[in-house]
Amino acid sequence: MLTITIQVDRPPGQAIGIKEQLAMALEHIGDARVVSVTETHPEQMRIGGNDGTTD
């Protein structure tokens, strides 16, 4: 068995459509399925080194 990780640079909210497209593209290979899909939102840069912790 192979586990393949793919990163797709698309706007948030398109995860379901991309998952379906990947599943359809892999069908011809045989017994393949999309195991998980996660969205990673871009982080905003912080000025002054504030990491969100309190003193």
Secondary structure in CASP SS format (residue, H / E / C, confidence):
PFRMAT SS
TARGET T0000
AUTHOR 0000-0000-0000
METHOD secondary structure of the structure
MODEL  1
M C 1.00
L C 1.00
T C 1.00
I C 1.00
T C 1.00
I C 1.00
Q C 1.00
V C 1.00
D C 1.00
R C 1.00
P C 1.00
P C 1.00
G C 1.00
Q C 1.00
A H 1.00
I H 1.00
G H 1.00
I H 1.00
K H 1.00
E H 1.00
Q H 1.00
L H 1.00
A H 1.00
M H 1.00
A H 1.00
L H 1.00
E H 1.00
H H 1.00
I H 1.00
G C 1.00
D C 1.00
A C 1.00
R C 1.00
V C 1.00
V C 1.00
S C 1.00
V C 1.00
T C 1.00
E C 1.00
T C 1.00
H C 1.00
P C 1.00
E C 1.00
Q C 1.00
M C 1.00
R C 1.00
I C 1.00
G C 1.00
G C 1.00
N C 1.00
D C 1.00
G C 1.00
T C 1.00
T C 1.00
D C 1.00
END
